[in-house]
Amino acid sequence: MPKMKTKSSAKKRFRLTASGKIRFKPSGMRHGMRKRSQSMKRKARKIGIMADVDSSLVMPTMPYAKKKG
């Protein structure tokens, strides 16, 4: 049976933490910063942790990522 492929878009956008949660960088920080509020820009700088409900949708796109639990 051939190897399963990891989706390149998921590989670039998501990382797994040591505990098995998915980290991501929020969108909206590439251009058009002048019209965004200071608080929105500050919140978008932080690394987000994905909810378990959403991570169950992302994990099939990364078959070789090791999920604990």
N, C-alpha and C positions, 0 to 999 in steps of 0.2 A: 504494500500500500504506500502511495507517495506521501511525502511530508505535507503537513498542513501549513498553509501560509498565514503569516501575521499580516493584518491590514496595516499598510504603511502609514496611513493617516492616524491610526490609533497609536502606533509605535512612536510617532513624533509628538503626540499631544498628551499622553498619559504615562505616568510612572507608578510603580508599586512601592509602597512603604514596606518596612520590615515586618509590620503586623499584618500586611496583606490588603491594606486599603489603597484606593487609587487617588493619586495626587494629580491636579491639573492646574493650569494657569488660566485665570478668567480672561474672557475676550474683551475687546474694546480699548486696547492700548496702542494701536498702531498709528492712527492719524486722527485729526479732528479733536485734539485735546482742549482747545480753547473753549469749546462750548460745553464741555463736561464739568461738573462741579468738582471742587477740590476733594470732597468726601468720596465721591464716586471713583476718582482717580486713585485715592489712597486705598480704597477697598479692593480695587482691581490689581494692585501691586502684590497683594498677598496670594500665597499658594493655597488653593482650595482642596478640600478633602471631599470626594464624591460620596453621596449617600449610598447605602447598601442596595436600594431599589435600582438606582441608576447603574451601579457597578455590575449588577447582574446582566445588564444589557451590553456593557462594554467588554466584559471578560471573554465572551466567545470570539471577539475579534483579535484577541491576543492568546492563542492556545498554549504558548510556551511560557507564559508568565506564571510564576508559582504563587498560588493563593493559599494562605494558611487557613486552617480551620476546616 
